[in-house]
Amino acid sequence: MYINKGKRDILIFPKFKNINKIQELRNKYDPLANLIAPHITIAFPFSDNMSNEELIKKLTNLLKNFRPFTIVFKGISLSEDNYIFLNCMNGDQEIIELHNEIYKQILPTHLKKSIKYIPHITLGVANNIEGLGSFNYEFETIVDEVSIELIGEHEESIIIKNIKLGDQI
């Protein structure tokens, strides 16, 4: 059995109709903009001996208990470490529940309790957001799947599996 030694994470890739507005901003401020699509991180990068097959099976079992839900993002903020965040206005409780259950049931040893989890989409890095006040678009879609990603050796996104919410094994 193949044991994955690379870093993996668990993400939502939202399917906003106007996602090009997010990508335009990311192209200016995010060095990873061309390596990974706009996303919401549910489980942060981790390395362990769990096989991809085992991770897929565990996540599929977990996600069968979740139903598709609506998310709305609007407004930007700057984190303490200068990351530009697109803020989650609706659907944050469902995302937090997904995050909590993944760490509780699948990745308990990887949870960083010192960091409060706040659902967001990272738009990049900047010293301030003063020039971004005109970025006031609203982004809305239905989340119906979660992705397991392998982070490639050049930081590129390699999707291992997309898993639908509510699917059975």
N, CA, C and O atoms as a DFTB+ gen file, in Angstrom:
676 C
 N C O
     1  1       0.849      -1.182       0.000
     2  2       0.000       0.000       0.000
     3  2       0.891       1.241       0.000
     4  3       1.893       1.298       0.713
     5  1       0.514       2.237      -0.811
     6  2       1.267       3.483      -0.904
     7  2       0.995       4.340       0.322
     8  3      -0.160       4.610       0.651
     9  1       2.036       4.761       0.986
    10  2       1.912       5.676       2.114
    11  2       2.370       7.053       1.638
    12  3       3.480       7.204       1.128
    13  1       1.518       8.040       1.806
    14  2       1.811       9.374       1.310
    15  2       2.665      10.123       2.319
    16  3       2.283      10.262       3.481
    17  1       3.824      10.607       1.876
    18  2       4.701      11.375       2.759
    19  2       4.585      12.877       2.511
    20  3       5.122      13.670       3.284
    21  1       3.888      13.283       1.434
    22  2       3.730      14.706       1.139
    23  2       2.656      15.322       2.021
    24  3       1.911      14.618       2.702
    25  1       2.589      16.644       1.998
    26  2       1.552      17.330       2.767
    27  2       0.245      17.313       1.995
    28  3       0.205      17.532       0.784
    29  1      -0.817      17.047       2.731
    30  2      -2.165      17.090       2.174
    31  2      -2.985      18.066       2.997
    32  3      -2.619      18.412       4.121
    33  1      -4.096      18.505       2.426
    34  2      -5.054      19.304       3.166
    35  2      -6.444      19.004       2.630
    36  3      -6.596      18.275       1.650
    37  1      -7.448      19.564       3.271
    38  2      -8.834      19.343       2.868
    39  2      -9.454      20.714       2.646
    40  3      -9.404      21.586       3.514
    41  1     -10.042      20.886       1.461
    42  2     -10.468      22.207       1.006
    43  2     -11.865      22.181       0.409
    44  3     -12.387      21.131       0.032
    45  1     -12.459      23.379       0.335
    46  2     -13.647      23.618      -0.469
    47  2     -13.211      24.557      -1.581
    48  3     -12.627      25.609      -1.318
    49  1     -13.493      24.182      -2.822
    50  2     -13.271      25.060      -3.962
    51  2     -14.633      25.620      -4.367
    52  3     -15.374      24.960      -5.095
    53  1     -14.976      26.836      -3.905
    54  2     -16.305      27.374      -4.213
    55  2     -16.470      27.658      -5.698
    56  3     -15.512      28.016      -6.384
    57  1     -17.678      27.498      -6.180
    58  2     -17.996      27.687      -7.597
    59  2     -18.815      28.971      -7.766
    60  3     -19.955      28.933      -8.229
    61  1     -18.223      30.101      -7.386
    62  2     -18.902      31.386      -7.531
    63  2     -18.988      31.772      -9.002
    64  3     -18.038      31.561      -9.755
    65  1     -20.118      32.333      -9.413
    66  2     -20.265      32.793     -10.800
    67  2     -19.270      33.902     -11.122
    68  3     -18.780      33.991     -12.248
    69  1     -18.972      34.742     -10.142
    70  2     -18.067      35.873     -10.355
    71  2     -16.683      35.632      -9.727
    72  3     -16.034      36.572      -9.267
    73  1     -16.243      34.374      -9.713
    74  2     -14.970      34.012      -9.076
    75  2     -13.781      34.720      -9.732
    76  3     -12.722      34.853      -9.118
    77  1     -13.954      35.177     -10.984
    78  2     -12.877      35.890     -11.668
    79  2     -12.471      37.151     -10.908
    80  3     -11.315      37.564     -10.986
    81  1     -13.398      37.772     -10.172
    82  2     -13.083      38.965      -9.370
    83  2     -12.106      38.596      -8.244
    84  3     -11.195      39.362      -7.930
    85  1     -12.303      37.430      -7.648
    86  2     -11.395      36.951      -6.606
    87  2     -10.030      36.666      -7.226
    88  3      -9.001      37.056      -6.674
    89  1     -10.021      35.996      -8.355
    90  2      -8.759      35.619      -8.990
    91  2      -7.972      36.853      -9.437
    92  3      -6.744      36.858      -9.348
    93  1      -8.648      37.892      -9.912
    94  2      -7.964      39.128     -10.311
    95  2      -7.205      39.718      -9.130
    96  3      -6.060      40.147      -9.278
    97  1      -7.834      39.741      -7.961
    98  2      -7.180      40.275      -6.772
    99  2      -6.042      39.350      -6.321
   100  3      -4.967      39.818      -5.946
   101  1      -6.281      38.061      -6.359
   102  2      -5.236      37.104      -5.977
   103  2      -4.024      37.222      -6.895
   104  3      -2.889      37.087      -6.436
   105  1      -4.244      37.468      -8.170
   106  2      -3.123      37.608      -9.101
   107  2      -2.196      38.751      -8.689
   108  3      -0.998      38.705      -8.968
   109  1      -2.733      39.770      -8.033
   110  2      -1.932      40.913      -7.578
   111  2      -1.246      40.655      -6.237
   112  3      -0.125      41.112      -6.015
   113  1      -1.921      39.920      -5.338
   114  2      -1.461      39.838      -3.961
   115  2      -1.066      38.443      -3.464
   116  3      -0.483      38.328      -2.386
   117  1      -1.365      37.394      -4.211
   118  2      -1.127      36.040      -3.717
   119  2      -0.110      35.313      -4.597
   120  3      -0.400      35.033      -5.760
   121  1       1.071      35.003      -4.068
   122  2       2.081      34.295      -4.868
   123  2       1.644      32.880      -5.286
   124  3       2.249      32.292      -6.182
   125  1       0.619      32.340      -4.658
   126  2       0.129      31.004      -5.006
   127  2      -1.055      31.049      -5.974
   128  3      -1.640      30.011      -6.284
   129  1      -1.407      32.230      -6.449
   130  2      -2.613      32.399      -7.274
   131  2      -2.630      31.503      -8.503
   132  3      -3.695      31.032      -8.902
   133  1      -1.489      31.260      -9.107
   134  2      -1.444      30.412     -10.309
   135  2      -1.243      28.941      -9.989
   136  3      -1.219      28.114     -10.901
   137  1      -1.097      28.592      -8.709
   138  2      -0.839      27.213      -8.319
   139  2      -2.059      26.521      -7.721
   140  3      -2.149      25.294      -7.733
   141  1      -2.998      27.311      -7.198
   142  2      -4.205      26.746      -6.592
   143  2      -5.353      27.734      -6.772
   144  3      -5.173      28.944      -6.629
   145  1      -6.521      27.211      -7.084
   146  2      -7.720      28.038      -7.273
   147  2      -8.173      28.615      -5.926
   148  3      -7.774      28.114      -4.875
   149  1      -9.002      29.662      -5.951
   150  2      -9.555      30.191      -4.693
   151  2     -10.223      29.067      -3.893
   152  3     -10.954      28.245      -4.444
   153  1      -9.958      29.050      -2.595
   154  2     -10.426      27.928      -1.779
   155  2     -10.633      28.342      -0.329
   156  3     -10.155      29.379       0.131
   157  1     -11.369      27.482       0.370
   158  2     -11.572      27.592       1.810
   159  2     -10.877      26.376       2.418
   160  3     -11.239      25.239       2.116
   161  1      -9.900      26.606       3.257
   162  2      -9.200      25.499       3.899
   163  2     -10.028      25.002       5.081
   164  3     -10.398      25.773       5.966
   165  1     -10.311      23.702       5.077
   166  2     -11.057      23.101       6.187
   167  2     -10.101      22.387       7.136
   168  3     -10.248      22.471       8.356
   169  1      -9.120      21.684       6.571
   170  2      -8.063      21.048       7.369
   171  2      -6.731      21.514       6.792
   172  3      -6.456      21.323       5.608
   173  1      -5.922      22.116       7.624
   174  2      -4.671      22.716       7.198
   175  2      -3.650      21.648       6.799
   176  3      -3.787      20.488       7.187
   177  1      -2.627      22.030       6.028
   178  2      -1.653      21.041       5.551
   179  2      -1.115      20.164       6.676
   180  3      -0.737      20.645       7.744
   181  1      -1.093      18.863       6.401
   182  2      -0.625      17.885       7.381
   183  2       0.140      16.778       6.666
   184  3      -0.080      16.516       5.483
   185  1       1.041      16.137       7.401
   186  2       1.770      14.965       6.922
   187  2       1.552      13.852       7.932
   188  3       1.665      14.066       9.139
   189  1       1.240      12.672       7.436
   190  2       1.148      11.502       8.296
   191  2       1.237      10.245       7.446
   192  3       1.437      10.323       6.234
   193  1       1.091       9.097       8.071
   194  2       1.225       7.821       7.369
   195  2      -0.087       7.272       6.842
   196  3      -0.108       6.169       6.297
   197  1      -1.187       8.009       6.985
   198  2      -2.472       7.540       6.478
   199  2      -2.425       7.521       4.947
   200  3      -2.008       8.496       4.322
   201  1      -2.850       6.424       4.359
   202  2      -2.873       6.337       2.898
   203  2      -3.977       7.226       2.336
   204  3      -4.926       7.578       3.036
   205  1      -3.839       7.580       1.069
   206  2      -4.894       8.349       0.410
   207  2      -6.210       7.587       0.448
   208  3      -7.266       8.177       0.675
   209  1      -6.151       6.276       0.225
   210  2      -7.356       5.451       0.219
   211  2      -8.062       5.492       1.566
   212  3      -9.287       5.602       1.628
   213  1      -7.287       5.403       2.644
   214  2      -7.878       5.440       3.981
   215  2      -8.478       6.822       4.266
   216  3      -9.569       6.922       4.828
   217  1      -7.771       7.876       3.881
   218  2      -8.281       9.232       4.075
   219  2      -9.578       9.446       3.286
   220  3     -10.537      10.018       3.804
   221  1      -9.599       8.985       2.038
   222  2     -10.810       9.093       1.213
   223  2     -11.971       8.361       1.876
   224  3     -13.079       8.891       1.948
   225  1     -11.726       7.158       2.355
   226  2     -12.783       6.365       2.985
   227  2     -13.317       7.058       4.247
   228  3     -14.529       7.151       4.441
   229  1     -12.418       7.535       5.090
   230  2     -12.834       8.201       6.333
   231  2     -13.605       9.480       6.047
   232  3     -14.629       9.747       6.675
   233  1     -13.106      10.284       5.081
   234  2     -13.776      11.549       4.771
   235  2     -15.127      11.300       4.108
   236  3     -16.089      12.017       4.382
   237  1     -15.213      10.300       3.243
   238  2     -16.491       9.962       2.602
   239  2     -17.511       9.550       3.657
   240  3     -18.670       9.963       3.604
   241  1     -17.077       8.735       4.614
   242  2     -17.975       8.322       5.710
   243  2     -18.465       9.524       6.508
   244  3     -19.640       9.598       6.868
   245  1     -17.575      10.455       6.781
   246  2     -17.942      11.646       7.536
   247  2     -18.900      12.530       6.736
   248  3     -19.911      12.993       7.263
   249  1     -18.579      12.758       5.476
   250  2     -19.356      13.697       4.660
   251  2     -20.749      13.193       4.307
   252  3     -21.599      13.986       3.903
   253  1     -21.003      11.900       4.449
   254  2     -22.353      11.410       4.152
   255  2     -23.369      11.973       5.143
   256  3     -24.574      11.927       4.892
   257  1     -22.882      12.508       6.277
   258  2     -23.760      13.107       7.287
   259  2     -23.997      14.596       7.064
   260  3     -24.725      15.228       7.829
   261  1     -23.391      15.158       6.027
   262  2     -23.536      16.591       5.741
   263  2     -24.316      16.769       4.450
   264  3     -24.182      15.976       3.517
   265  1     -25.123      17.804       4.404
   266  2     -25.911      18.137       3.212
   267  2     -25.331      19.392       2.571
   268  3     -24.702      20.198       3.255
   269  1     -25.535      19.569       1.263
   270  2     -25.091      20.812       0.622
   271  2     -25.660      22.033       1.343
   272  3     -26.772      21.998       1.871
   273  1     -24.876      23.114       1.355
   274  2     -25.287      24.341       2.040
   275  2     -24.801      25.558       1.267
   276  3     -23.860      25.486       0.476
   277  1     -25.470      26.673       1.520
   278  2     -25.148      27.928       0.841
   279  2     -24.085      28.693       1.618
   280  3     -24.115      28.764       2.846
   281  1     -23.144      29.263       0.870
   282  2     -22.162      30.159       1.472
   283  2     -22.236      31.516       0.774
   284  3     -22.521      31.605      -0.421
   285  1     -21.975      32.564       1.544
   286  2     -21.892      33.920       1.017
   287  2     -20.635      34.555       1.593
   288  3     -20.418      34.537       2.804
   289  1     -19.811      35.114       0.718
   290  2     -18.602      35.822       1.122
   291  2     -18.705      37.260       0.643
   292  3     -19.146      37.535      -0.473
   293  1     -18.287      38.172       1.516
   294  2     -18.283      39.588       1.149
   295  2     -17.432      40.347       2.159
   296  3     -17.446      40.036       3.350
   297  1     -16.700      41.333       1.687
   298  2     -15.881      42.162       2.557
   299  2     -14.530      41.536       2.808
   300  3     -14.382      40.314       2.819
   301  1     -13.547      42.390       3.011
   302  2     -12.199      41.895       3.259
   303  2     -11.680      42.405       4.585
   304  3     -12.107      43.445       5.086
   305  1     -10.754      41.653       5.139
   306  2     -10.099      42.039       6.381
   307  2      -8.636      41.649       6.282
   308  3      -8.246      40.871       5.411
   309  1      -7.833      42.195       7.178
   310  2      -6.400      41.916       7.215
   311  2      -6.087      41.209       8.518
   312  3      -6.408      41.706       9.597
   313  1      -5.459      40.049       8.417
   314  2      -5.113      39.300       9.624
   315  2      -3.904      39.943      10.305
   316  3      -3.259      40.828       9.744
   317  1      -3.612      39.486      11.510
   318  2      -2.460      40.016      12.253
   319  2      -1.152      39.805      11.510
   320  3      -0.216      40.592      11.655
   321  1      -1.083      38.742      10.711
   322  2       0.146      38.464       9.961
   323  2       0.048      38.905       8.491
   324  3       0.722      38.356       7.620
   325  1      -0.810      39.912       8.235
   326  2      -0.908      40.603       6.942
   327  2      -1.505      39.791       5.801
   328  3      -1.267      40.108       4.635
   329  1      -2.269      38.762       6.107
   330  2      -3.005      38.052       5.059
   331  2      -4.320      38.776       4.798
   332  3      -5.004      39.201       5.728
   333  1      -4.664      38.911       3.514
   334  2      -5.934      39.530       3.135
   335  2      -6.972      38.414       3.063
   336  3      -6.809      37.459       2.304
   337  1      -8.031      38.532       3.845
   338  2      -9.088      37.532       3.891
   339  2     -10.358      38.070       3.260
   340  3     -10.750      39.212       3.497
   341  1     -11.004      37.225       2.447
   342  2     -12.373      37.470       2.012
   343  2     -13.247      36.822       3.079
   344  3     -13.121      35.628       3.353
   345  1     -14.132      37.611       3.680
   346  2     -14.885      37.180       4.853
   347  2     -16.128      36.365       4.509
   348  3     -16.829      36.648       3.537
   349  1     -16.380      35.353       5.324
   350  2     -17.571      34.518       5.190
   351  2     -18.710      35.171       5.957
   352  3     -18.617      35.392       7.165
   353  1     -19.795      35.478       5.235
   354  2     -20.950      36.139       5.835
   355  2     -22.080      35.150       6.153
   356  3     -22.884      35.384       7.055
   357  1     -22.128      34.049       5.404
   358  2     -23.178      33.049       5.598
   359  2     -22.595      31.681       5.248
   360  3     -21.851      31.542       4.278
   361  1     -22.943      30.675       6.050
   362  2     -22.416      29.329       5.843
   363  2     -21.218      29.035       6.726
   364  3     -20.687      27.925       6.706
   365  1     -20.788      30.024       7.502
   366  2     -19.612      29.828       8.343
   367  2     -19.833      28.738       9.398
   368  3     -18.906      27.995       9.718
   369  1     -21.052      28.637       9.941
   370  2     -21.301      27.607      10.964
   371  2     -21.173      26.205      10.390
   372  3     -20.660      25.307      11.057
   373  1     -21.638      26.006       9.151
   374  2     -21.512      24.703       8.494
   375  2     -20.042      24.380       8.214
   376  3     -19.604      23.243       8.389
   377  1     -19.287      25.392       7.779
   378  2     -17.859      25.185       7.512
   379  2     -17.120      24.854       8.805
   380  3     -16.273      23.960       8.827
   381  1     -17.437      25.568       9.875
   382  2     -16.810      25.295      11.173
   383  2     -17.154      23.892      11.646
   384  3     -16.299      23.193      12.189
   385  1     -18.399      23.475      11.445
   386  2     -18.790      22.118      11.846
   387  2     -18.002      21.070      11.054
   388  3     -17.545      20.080      11.627
   389  1     -17.842      21.279       9.745
   390  2     -17.017      20.375       8.934
   391  2     -15.595      20.320       9.481
   392  3     -15.045      19.240       9.696
   393  1     -15.008      21.487       9.703
   394  2     -13.648      21.593      10.241
   395  2     -13.529      20.809      11.556
   396  3     -12.631      19.982      11.719
   397  1     -14.447      21.084      12.487
   398  2     -14.389      20.443      13.800
   399  2     -14.517      18.927      13.707
   400  3     -13.784      18.201      14.379
   401  1     -15.440      18.443      12.880
   402  2     -15.654      16.996      12.772
   403  2     -14.482      16.296      12.085
   404  3     -14.135      15.172      12.449
   405  1     -13.871      16.949      11.098
   406  2     -12.695      16.353      10.440
   407  2     -11.568      16.182      11.459
   408  3     -10.924      15.134      11.506
   409  1     -11.333      17.204      12.267
   410  2     -10.271      17.084      13.270
   411  2     -10.647      16.129      14.398
   412  3      -9.782      15.453      14.955
   413  1     -11.914      16.070      14.731
   414  2     -12.360      15.169      15.806
   415  2     -12.283      13.707      15.358
   416  3     -11.792      12.854      16.099
   417  1     -12.770      13.417      14.145
   418  2     -12.922      12.027      13.711
   419  2     -11.765      11.495      12.862
   420  3     -11.506      10.292      12.862
   421  1     -11.064      12.376      12.137
   422  2     -10.072      11.893      11.174
   423  2      -8.647      12.330      11.513
   424  3      -7.711      11.541      11.385
   425  1      -8.477      13.572      11.940
   426  2      -7.131      14.126      12.142
   427  2      -6.932      14.686      13.554
   428  3      -6.446      15.808      13.696
   429  1      -7.291      13.940      14.595
   430  2      -7.240      14.518      15.947
   431  2      -5.848      14.974      16.386
   432  3      -5.733      15.933      17.149
   433  1      -4.800      14.312      15.924
   434  2      -3.449      14.680      16.368
   435  2      -2.910      15.907      15.632
   436  3      -1.842      16.411      15.979
   437  1      -3.629      16.390      14.628
   438  2      -3.150      17.521      13.834
   439  2      -3.804      18.850      14.203
   440  3      -3.425      19.889      13.662
   441  1      -4.771      18.839      15.107
   442  2      -5.473      20.067      15.470
   443  2      -4.553      20.996      16.252
   444  3      -3.938      20.599      17.241
   445  1      -4.471      22.238      15.788
   446  2      -3.697      23.265      16.494
   447  2      -4.687      24.071      17.341
   448  3      -5.352      24.978      16.841
   449  1      -4.771      23.734      18.600
   450  2      -5.757      24.358      19.487
   451  2      -5.450      25.823      19.767
   452  3      -6.316      26.559      20.239
   453  1      -4.229      26.250      19.481
   454  2      -3.838      27.639      19.754
   455  2      -4.363      28.608      18.697
   456  3      -4.309      29.823      18.890
   457  1      -4.873      28.076      17.577
   458  2      -5.356      28.920      16.487
   459  2      -6.869      28.796      16.389
   460  3      -7.401      27.695      16.246
   461  1      -7.566      29.941      16.467
   462  2      -9.020      29.936      16.306
   463  2      -9.333      29.822      14.821
   464  3      -8.806      30.586      14.012
   465  1     -10.183      28.879      14.463
   466  2     -10.540      28.672      13.065
   467  2     -11.628      29.650      12.636
   468  3     -12.708      29.697      13.224
   469  1     -11.326      30.424      11.609
   470  2     -12.284      31.380      11.044
   471  2     -12.375      31.111       9.542
   472  3     -11.393      31.313       8.829
   473  1     -13.527      30.662       9.045
   474  2     -13.665      30.408       7.612
   475  2     -13.410      31.672       6.790
   476  3     -13.929      32.743       7.105
   477  1     -12.608      31.536       5.740
   478  2     -12.269      32.667       4.879
   479  2     -11.657      32.134       3.585
   480  3     -11.355      30.946       3.471
   481  1     -11.480      33.017       2.626
   482  2     -10.704      32.735       1.427
   483  2      -9.526      33.697       1.456
   484  3      -9.721      34.910       1.527
   485  1      -8.306      33.173       1.402
   486  2      -7.131      34.032       1.398
   487  2      -6.967      34.655       0.023
   488  3      -6.957      33.963      -0.995
   489  1      -6.839      35.980       0.014
   490  2      -6.678      36.723      -1.235
   491  2      -5.231      37.113      -1.484
   492  3      -4.877      37.487      -2.603
   493  1      -4.392      37.033      -0.465
   494  2      -2.992      37.384      -0.637
   495  2      -2.403      37.973       0.620
   496  3      -2.910      37.769       1.723
   497  1      -1.311      38.715       0.434
   498  2      -0.581      39.319       1.535
   499  2      -0.353      40.792       1.206
   500  3       0.001      41.133       0.078
   501  1      -0.557      41.661       2.196
   502  2      -0.319      43.091       2.016
   503  2      -0.114      43.730       3.386
   504  3      -0.547      43.188       4.404
   505  1       0.544      44.877       3.404
   506  2       0.755      45.598       4.664
   507  2      -0.502      46.309       5.127
   508  3      -0.677      46.552       6.321
   509  1      -1.391      46.649       4.176
   510  2      -2.652      47.284       4.530
   511  2      -3.670      47.003       3.427
   512  3      -3.322      46.526       2.347
   513  1      -4.920      47.304       3.719
   514  2      -5.986      47.056       2.731
   515  2      -6.655      48.359       2.314
   516  3      -7.772      48.359       1.796
   517  1      -5.956      49.472       2.548
   518  2      -6.546      50.771       2.239
   519  2      -6.963      50.892       0.771
   520  3      -8.031      51.433       0.482
   521  1      -6.154      50.407      -0.143
   522  2      -6.471      50.516      -1.562
   523  2      -7.484      49.502      -2.050
   524  3      -7.830      49.489      -3.232
   525  1      -7.966      48.649      -1.151
   526  2      -8.879      47.574      -1.556
   527  2     -10.325      47.851      -1.157
   528  3     -11.172      46.962      -1.242
   529  1     -10.608      49.054      -0.732
   530  2     -11.950      49.402      -0.287
   531  2     -13.009      49.231      -1.362
   532  3     -14.184      49.032      -1.050
   533  1     -12.604      49.306      -2.624
   534  2     -13.582      49.165      -3.715
   535  2     -13.919      47.700      -3.996
   536  3     -14.814      47.414      -4.791
   537  1     -13.215      46.780      -3.355
   538  2     -13.497      45.355      -3.554
   539  2     -14.649      44.971      -2.634
   540  3     -14.437      44.464      -1.533
   541  1     -15.877      45.218      -3.104
   542  2     -17.042      45.015      -2.260
   543  2     -18.065      44.119      -2.953
   544  3     -19.273      44.332      -2.850
   545  1     -17.561      43.124      -3.652
   546  2     -18.432      42.189      -4.360
   547  2     -18.991      41.162      -3.378
   548  3     -18.403      40.889      -2.331
   549  1     -20.149      40.599      -3.748
   550  2     -20.727      39.500      -2.973
   551  2     -20.579      38.227      -3.782
   552  3     -20.816      38.211      -4.990
   553  1     -20.183      37.163      -3.103
   554  2     -19.957      35.864      -3.739
   555  2     -20.846      34.840      -3.053
   556  3     -20.794      34.684      -1.833
   557  1     -21.655      34.148      -3.831
   558  2     -22.597      33.179      -3.261
   559  2     -22.604      31.916      -4.111
   560  3     -22.554      31.984      -5.339
   561  1     -22.664      30.775      -3.456
   562  2     -22.775      29.493      -4.149
   563  2     -23.233      28.437      -3.149
   564  3     -23.356      28.695      -1.952
   565  1     -23.479      27.251      -3.673
   566  2     -23.817      26.097      -2.834
   567  2     -22.596      25.199      -2.762
   568  3     -22.017      24.833      -3.784
   569  1     -22.213      24.851      -1.549
   570  2     -21.120      23.899      -1.336
   571  2     -21.727      22.508      -1.372
   572  3     -22.606      22.183      -0.575
   573  1     -21.246      21.682      -2.310
   574  2     -21.759      20.316      -2.389
   575  2     -20.651      19.273      -2.423
   576  3     -20.926      18.077      -2.518
   577  1     -19.378      19.727      -2.344
   578  2     -18.280      18.773      -2.291
   579  2     -17.078      19.361      -1.572
   580  3     -16.934      20.576      -1.437
   581  1     -16.223      18.460      -1.118
   582  2     -14.992      18.781      -0.418
   583  2     -13.871      18.058      -1.153
   584  3     -14.070      16.960      -1.674
   585  1     -12.694      18.676      -1.194
   586  2     -11.571      18.105      -1.936
   587  2     -10.411      17.781      -1.008
   588  3     -10.104      18.522      -0.074
   589  1      -9.776      16.647      -1.298
   590  2      -8.513      16.300      -0.652
   591  2      -7.422      16.697      -1.640
   592  3      -7.439      16.284      -2.800
   593  1      -6.477      17.500      -1.168
   594  2      -5.422      18.005      -2.027
   595  2      -4.068      17.517      -1.539
   596  3      -3.813      17.450      -0.336
   597  1      -3.211      17.180      -2.480
   598  2      -1.802      16.942      -2.210
   599  2      -1.070      18.193      -2.658
   600  3      -1.275      18.670      -3.774
   601  1      -0.225      18.722      -1.801
   602  2       0.561      19.898      -2.161
   603  2       1.827      19.400      -2.832
   604  3       2.648      18.727      -2.210
   605  1       1.980      19.735      -4.105
   606  2       3.117      19.266      -4.888
   607  2       4.431      19.880      -4.433
   608  3       4.453      20.806      -3.622
   609  1       5.514      19.356      -4.962
   610  2       6.835      19.810      -4.531
   611  2       7.112      21.266      -4.904
   612  3       8.014      21.883      -4.337
   613  1       6.354      21.821      -5.847
   614  2       6.498      23.233      -6.218
   615  2       5.299      24.043      -5.734
   616  3       4.980      25.087      -6.304
   617  1       4.625      23.553      -4.664
   618  2       3.456      24.195      -4.059
   619  2       2.210      24.125      -4.934
   620  3       1.213      24.782      -4.634
   621  1       2.248      23.338      -6.014
   622  2       1.080      23.231      -6.884
   623  2       0.032      22.318      -6.256
   624  3       0.344      21.423      -5.470
   625  1      -1.211      22.571      -6.625
   626  2      -2.348      21.823      -6.114
   627  2      -2.583      20.576      -6.960
   628  3      -2.761      20.669      -8.175
   629  1      -2.583      19.414      -6.318
   630  2      -2.879      18.146      -6.989
   631  2      -4.095      17.553      -6.268
   632  3      -3.990      17.130      -5.117
   633  1      -5.231      17.525      -6.936
   634  2      -6.448      17.018      -6.300
   635  2      -6.418      15.494      -6.285
   636  3      -6.325      14.848      -7.328
   637  1      -6.498      14.940      -5.090
   638  2      -6.527      13.488      -4.912
   639  2      -7.935      12.974      -5.153
   640  3      -8.135      11.962      -5.824
   641  1      -8.918      13.691      -4.591
   642  2     -10.304      13.234      -4.702
   643  2     -11.249      14.367      -4.324
   644  3     -11.011      15.092      -3.358
   645  1     -12.325      14.512      -5.097
   646  2     -13.434      15.377      -4.734
   647  2     -14.540      14.479      -4.212
   648  3     -14.904      13.499      -4.861
   649  1     -15.076      14.804      -3.049
   650  2     -16.083      13.961      -2.406
   651  2     -17.349      14.793      -2.205
   652  3     -17.310      15.851      -1.577
   653  1     -18.458      14.314      -2.736
   654  2     -19.748      15.000      -2.608
   655  2     -20.275      14.880      -1.185
   656  3     -20.116      13.844      -0.539
   657  1     -20.897      15.937      -0.707
   658  2     -21.580      15.865       0.575
   659  2     -22.769      14.932       0.438
   660  3     -23.486      14.969      -0.562
   661  1     -22.976      14.100       1.439
   662  2     -24.100      13.178       1.418
   663  2     -23.858      11.892       0.653
   664  3     -24.729      11.023       0.636
   665  1     -22.691      11.739       0.012
   666  2     -22.397      10.524      -0.755
   667  2     -22.161       9.326       0.182
   668  3     -21.729       9.475       1.325
   669  1     -22.457       8.158      -0.344
   670  2     -22.153       6.918       0.349
   671  2     -20.901       6.292      -0.255
   672  3     -20.546       6.585      -1.397
   673  1     -20.246       5.446       0.494
   674  2     -19.047       4.756      -0.044
   675  2     -19.490       3.751      -1.084
   676  3     -18.657       3.058      -1.667
